[in-house]
């Protein structure tokens, strides 16, 4: 009976700590903290041991855009059938 009470208390403390950290990790204070930076440095060292690799984002392919052809707006109420490619 004592074990159930102790385990329930430990579980409740863990859940409360997780919820607190979840909300705290979305604040600006966590984003700029030394603790976060130290944690990330440790993960960069430990991560590859478990198969986690940093992948740089792929660059966007270069594109060429030209101005659109100027067309007059269609008359209201006129519906043209789709053009057939022959």
ABEGO torsion letter per residue (X at the ends): XAAAAAAAAAAAAAAAAAAAAAAAAABAAAAABAAAAAAAAAAAAAAAAAGBBBBBBBBBBBBBBBBBBBBBBBBBGBBBBBBBBX
